[in-house]
Amino acid sequence: MQPALNIPKHAALDLVSLGALVHRLDPGIIPFRKATECQIHVSGGEFNVAANLADCFKMETAIASAMVNYPIGDLVAERVRAMGVRPFYKRFEHDGVTGPNIATVYSDRGYGVRAPVVFYNRSNEAAARLKPGDFDWKALFAGGVRWFHSGGIFAALSETTAELIIEGMRSAKASGAVVSFDLNFREKLWKVSGGQHRAQAVIGRIVENVDVLVGNEEDLQKGLGVQGPQVAAKSKLDPSAFFGMIDRVVQQHPQIKIVATTLREVHSTNRHHWAAVAWINGETHVSPACELPVYDRVGGGDGFASGFFYGLLAGESPDESLKLGWAHGALLTTFPGDTTMATLEEVRAFAHGGSARIQR
């Protein structure tokens, strides 16, 4: 079988992500209404992929995003540098009172039978102001780019962010890059910007430019408007329902070469059953499954995507790429925060059946 993707072998940048940077306030297992202190994590669905690939997988990555000149912006920019991601910013001045702002995500971790709770303050968000023409893509891609990534969270922020994604994708493809998109359907974000009807219209236009699509059954149904599967899944880890939808996805968007997602059975907040699946150029692939003790589940899906992309960028087989994504996503949920603290050696060891025995 021919390779699913024609990935450039060499370029100055292995991956460029386009999306919003946010800071997440995390009171741990304490609900916000009782919280007295929080950790601050720098995040963003699109940024997380670039950060994971740079820090764990030692790839050359960049983020195109909005930056605000005020102390929260300074904090976010410092964390971007610390993860080894090259920044390309459209800068905004803060007026000292109302913004524009770096968005805040509030997310406690829950515990046991108590689920995590996520809510947002994205009022006057700088990233929502981003529009076509804000980035010089020709200059950004001048040294070559192998992969371009964006996602549904950024697409939902405003009318102009979706148009910017399409502009970036078209420029990346003209430069020879593979283009990926994580549907990352967030009901709360789309609800305030036109709802599911607008989501499907916007995402449908974006996905016309996409080679690699990341999203589960709900993402495909709500984000793309693909009808639900006729095959009933026996469990959350049964891939038949997901694979049952792929023909409809490819019928709508025949240029798509890969569709992948994680499978997660949630027994409690801190105990999940975890697997991953991919449809690659007409063939189906299923990862191992594992019982996963979860410390912080936020970012696990981005952890999968970055490990999976790494495998493909590194020339690994489809099965190995899927295992690397599955393993990295699992490991990421064992750390606090949204981005990785794993090493490539740890990811490969877990992907090949490694255990949690002490390393001496």
C-alpha distance (Angstrom), angle and dihedral (degrees) to the residues before:
residue distance angle dihedral
M1 . . .
Q2 3.82 . .
P3 3.83 116.6 .
A4 3.79 110.6 -87.9
L5 3.79 93.6 -133.5
N6 3.78 134.9 38.6
I7 3.82 97.8 -142.8
P8 3.82 116.9 -179.4
K9 3.79 109.1 -113.9
H10 3.79 96.9 -143.0
A11 3.81 134.4 26.3
A12 3.79 139.6 138.5
L13 3.80 89.7 -108.0
D14 3.79 125.0 39.8
L15 3.81 92.7 -166.8
V16 3.79 138.7 4.8
S17 3.79 120.0 -164.5
L18 3.80 124.4 -160.8
G19 3.80 116.5 -158.2
A20 3.78 150.6 92.8
L21 3.78 124.2 -58.2
V22 3.80 114.1 -141.1
H23 3.78 137.7 175.1
R24 3.79 118.8 -130.9
L25 3.79 122.0 -149.7
D26 3.80 109.8 -147.9
P27 3.84 121.8 -172.7
G28 3.81 90.4 -179.2
I29 3.79 114.9 -132.8
I30 3.83 92.5 -15.3
P31 3.84 115.2 100.5
F32 3.81 113.1 -120.2
R33 3.79 93.2 -113.9
K34 3.82 88.6 63.4
A35 3.81 99.2 32.4
T36 3.80 122.8 124.5
E37 3.82 99.3 175.2
C38 3.81 139.9 17.4
Q39 3.78 140.2 -161.0
I40 3.80 115.5 -129.2
H41 3.81 117.8 -133.2
V42 3.80 123.6 -175.9
S43 3.77 111.0 -138.0
G44 3.79 149.2 144.6
G45 3.80 125.7 167.7
E46 3.79 92.1 -114.8
F47 3.82 96.0 39.3
N48 3.81 92.2 50.7
V49 3.81 91.0 64.0
A50 3.81 92.7 51.4
A51 3.81 91.6 44.7
N52 3.81 94.1 49.6
L53 3.80 92.7 48.0
A54 3.81 91.5 49.9
D55 3.81 99.2 43.2
C56 3.81 103.9 36.2
F57 3.80 102.4 22.9
K58 3.84 98.3 34.4
M59 3.78 95.3 -130.3
E60 3.80 127.0 149.5
T61 3.79 106.5 -107.1
A62 3.78 139.6 164.6
I63 3.80 139.7 -165.4
A64 3.81 125.3 -144.1
S65 3.79 107.1 -158.1
A66 3.78 148.5 125.7
M67 3.80 120.9 -78.2
V68 3.80 126.8 -167.2
N69 3.79 122.0 -151.4
Y70 3.81 100.8 -127.1
P71 3.83 135.3 89.8
I72 3.82 96.1 -80.2
G73 3.78 88.6 51.8
D74 3.81 89.5 50.4
L75 3.81 89.8 52.5
V76 3.80 92.7 49.0
A77 3.81 93.3 46.4
E78 3.81 90.7 51.0
R79 3.82 91.4 53.8
V80 3.80 91.1 47.7
R81 3.80 89.6 54.7
A82 3.81 91.4 45.3
M83 3.82 90.7 57.0
G84 3.81 90.5 52.8
V85 3.81 96.4 -114.2
R86 3.80 118.7 145.2
P87 3.82 110.4 -129.0
F88 3.79 127.8 -138.8
Y89 3.80 105.7 -177.2
K90 3.76 137.3 -173.6
R91 3.81 98.4 -152.2
F92 3.79 127.2 -141.7
E93 3.80 130.3 -171.4
H94 3.82 117.6 -126.8
D95 3.82 114.2 -133.3
G96 3.80 92.2 -144.8
V97 3.81 94.0 -113.6
T98 3.81 118.9 39.9
G99 3.78 103.9 15.5
P100 2.93 144.0 -171.2
N101 3.78 88.0 -108.3
I102 3.77 144.1 -159.8
A103 3.81 101.1 -116.9
T104 3.80 121.2 -107.8
V105 3.79 122.8 -138.6
Y106 3.81 117.5 -165.3
S107 3.77 114.7 -156.4
D108 3.78 129.4 160.6
R109 3.81 118.6 -166.0
G110 3.80 99.4 -127.3
Y111 3.76 117.5 -150.8
G112 3.79 135.9 -125.4
V113 3.81 109.0 -35.7
R114 3.84 91.1 0.2
A115 3.80 110.8 90.2
P116 3.81 124.7 -140.0
V117 3.82 114.9 -98.8
V118 3.83 122.7 -143.5
F119 3.80 127.5 -170.8
Y120 3.80 134.8 157.2
N121 3.77 147.3 -138.3
R122 3.79 104.4 -159.7
S123 3.79 95.1 151.0
N124 3.81 112.5 148.3
E125 3.80 90.5 -5.4
A126 3.79 114.2 -172.8
A127 3.80 92.8 -143.4
A128 3.81 90.5 58.8
R129 3.82 87.7 62.5
L130 3.80 93.2 59.7
K131 3.79 112.7 115.3
P132 3.79 142.1 169.5
G133 3.79 111.1 -64.1
D134 3.81 95.1 33.8
F135 3.83 93.4 106.1
D136 3.78 129.0 47.8
W137 3.80 95.9 -134.3
K138 3.80 93.4 179.8
A139 3.80 90.7 58.0
L140 3.82 92.9 40.1
F141 3.82 91.6 53.2
A142 3.83 94.7 37.7
G143 3.81 93.8 113.4
G144 3.79 92.2 44.0
V145 3.79 132.4 -94.8
R146 3.80 127.5 -137.3
W147 3.81 101.6 -165.7
F148 3.82 136.7 17.1
H149 3.79 122.0 -161.6
S150 3.78 137.9 -174.0
G151 3.78 137.8 149.8
G152 3.76 152.7 -147.0
I153 3.81 95.5 -97.0
F154 3.80 91.6 64.2
A155 3.81 91.3 40.8
A156 3.82 90.3 57.7
L157 3.80 96.6 55.4
S158 3.81 99.6 81.6
E159 3.80 144.9 -27.2
T160 3.79 90.6 -94.9
T161 3.83 97.8 51.5
A162 3.80 91.9 61.5
E163 3.81 90.6 51.0
L164 3.80 89.8 49.1
I165 3.82 90.5 52.9
I166 3.81 90.2 53.6
E167 3.82 91.0 47.5
G168 3.82 91.3 49.8
M169 3.79 93.3 46.2
R170 3.79 93.5 50.5
S171 3.78 91.9 48.7
A172 3.81 91.3 47.5
K173 3.80 92.1 50.8
A174 3.80 89.7 49.4
S175 3.81 86.4 55.3
G176 3.81 90.6 52.8
A177 3.80 98.5 -104.0
V178 3.79 128.0 145.6
V179 3.82 110.4 -118.6
S180 3.81 124.7 -142.5
F181 3.79 133.5 -178.1
D182 3.79 129.6 -168.2
L183 3.80 108.3 -150.6
N184 3.83 90.5 -151.8
F185 3.81 91.2 173.6
R186 3.82 109.9 -156.5
E187 3.80 113.2 -171.9
K188 3.81 93.8 -160.0
L189 3.81 94.0 53.7
W190 3.80 96.4 47.3
K191 3.81 92.6 42.6
V192 3.81 91.6 67.5
S193 3.81 94.1 44.6
G194 3.79 104.4 48.8
G195 3.78 105.4 -56.2
Q196 3.77 131.1 -117.8
H197 3.82 95.0 -35.0
R198 3.81 91.6 59.3
A199 3.80 91.0 41.6
Q200 3.80 92.2 58.1
A201 3.81 93.3 46.0
V202 3.81 92.6 49.2
I203 3.80 97.8 41.3
G204 3.80 91.7 44.9
R205 3.82 90.1 59.9
I206 3.79 92.4 46.2
V207 3.80 94.9 48.9
E208 3.82 90.9 56.4
N209 3.82 84.7 78.1
V210 3.82 97.4 45.2
D211 3.82 131.0 107.7
V212 3.83 98.8 176.2
L213 3.79 122.2 38.3
V214 3.80 125.0 -168.1
G215 3.80 118.9 -164.2
N216 3.77 144.8 110.1
E217 3.80 129.0 -121.9
E218 3.81 93.5 -82.3
D219 3.82 91.2 49.1
L220 3.80 90.7 51.0
Q221 3.80 92.8 48.0
K222 3.81 99.7 42.7
G223 3.79 99.3 30.0
L224 3.79 101.3 38.9
G225 3.79 101.0 21.6
V226 3.80 92.4 -123.1
Q227 3.79 111.5 160.2
G228 3.79 116.9 -108.7
P229 3.79 120.1 -98.4
Q230 3.77 121.6 -84.1
V231 3.80 88.2 -148.2
A232 3.80 112.4 81.4
A233 3.78 114.0 -136.4
K234 3.79 115.0 -125.4
S235 3.82 90.4 -146.2
K236 3.79 140.4 -9.4
L237 3.81 87.4 -90.4
D238 3.80 94.5 52.6
P239 3.84 105.5 106.8
S240 3.81 95.3 -161.6
A241 3.82 94.4 93.9
F242 3.81 92.1 50.5
F243 3.80 94.3 46.0
G244 3.80 88.7 45.3
M245 3.81 89.2 65.5
I246 3.80 98.8 47.9
D247 3.81 96.2 84.1
R248 3.81 88.7 58.0
V249 3.80 91.8 47.6
V250 3.80 93.1 50.8
Q251 3.79 91.5 43.4
Q252 3.81 88.6 58.2
H253 3.81 94.2 40.1
P254 3.82 109.8 23.3
Q255 3.82 93.7 175.3
I256 3.83 91.6 69.0
K257 3.80 111.5 108.6
I258 3.83 101.3 177.8
V259 3.81 136.2 31.2
A260 3.79 118.4 -179.9
T261 3.79 140.4 167.5
T262 3.78 145.7 161.2
L263 3.81 123.7 -104.8
R264 3.77 116.4 -144.4
E265 3.81 130.9 -178.9
V266 3.82 107.6 -167.0
H267 3.80 111.2 -150.2
S268 3.80 92.2 166.3
T269 3.79 135.9 -21.6
N270 3.79 89.9 -86.8
R271 3.82 101.3 35.5
H272 3.78 121.1 60.8
H273 3.79 134.7 162.8
W274 3.81 106.4 -133.1
A275 3.79 136.5 -162.3
A276 3.81 140.4 139.8
V277 3.80 137.0 -142.1
A278 3.79 137.0 -165.8
W279 3.78 138.1 -170.3
I280 3.80 106.2 -150.0
N281 3.78 121.1 -176.4
G282 3.80 92.8 -34.3
E283 3.81 97.9 -41.0
T284 3.81 127.0 102.4
H285 3.80 124.7 -134.2
V286 3.81 129.2 -172.0
S287 3.81 126.0 -167.2
P288 3.77 126.7 -141.5
A289 3.81 115.5 -87.1
C290 3.77 126.9 -128.0
E291 3.76 142.3 -179.5
L292 3.79 104.4 -109.3
P293 3.81 124.1 -156.0
V294 3.82 102.2 -153.4
Y295 3.80 125.3 -148.3
D296 3.85 97.9 171.2
R297 3.78 118.3 -2.9
V298 3.82 97.1 -167.8
G299 3.80 110.5 111.1
G300 3.80 97.3 18.7
G301 3.80 92.6 120.2
D302 3.80 91.9 49.8
G303 3.80 87.1 48.1
F304 3.80 89.3 56.6
A305 3.81 92.8 47.2
S306 3.81 93.8 50.4
G307 3.80 94.0 48.0
F308 3.81 91.0 46.7
F309 3.82 92.0 48.4
Y310 3.80 89.8 48.1
G311 3.79 91.2 56.0
L312 3.79 91.7 50.8
L313 3.82 92.7 45.0
A314 3.81 90.5 48.3
G315 3.81 92.2 52.3
E316 3.80 95.9 -111.5
S317 3.81 120.5 154.9
P318 3.81 118.3 -92.5
D319 3.82 91.5 -106.3
E320 3.81 92.4 49.0
S321 3.82 92.0 46.1
L322 3.79 90.4 52.5
K323 3.81 91.5 48.5
L324 3.80 91.2 50.6
G325 3.81 90.8 51.5
W326 3.79 91.8 46.6
A327 3.80 92.3 48.0
H328 3.79 95.8 46.2
G329 3.81 93.0 46.7
A330 3.80 89.7 51.5
L331 3.80 93.5 48.7
L332 3.81 92.3 47.5
T333 3.81 91.1 61.8
T334 3.82 88.9 60.2
F335 3.84 91.8 65.0
P336 3.82 131.2 68.0
G337 3.78 115.0 -108.3
D338 3.77 136.2 28.4
T339 3.80 101.4 -78.4
T340 3.77 133.4 64.1
M341 3.79 131.6 -81.9
A342 3.82 92.7 172.6
T343 3.79 127.5 110.7
L344 3.78 125.6 -133.7
E345 3.81 89.1 -115.9
E346 3.82 90.5 56.5
V347 3.81 91.4 47.9
R348 3.81 93.5 50.4
A349 3.80 91.9 45.4
F350 3.80 92.7 52.5
A351 3.82 92.4 43.0
H352 3.79 88.5 57.3
G353 3.78 97.2 47.7
G354 3.79 102.2 -82.0
S355 3.79 119.2 166.5
A356 3.80 135.6 -141.0
R357 3.81 92.9 -106.5
I358 3.77 111.9 139.5
Q359 3.81 115.2 -89.1
R360 3.81 113.4 -134.7
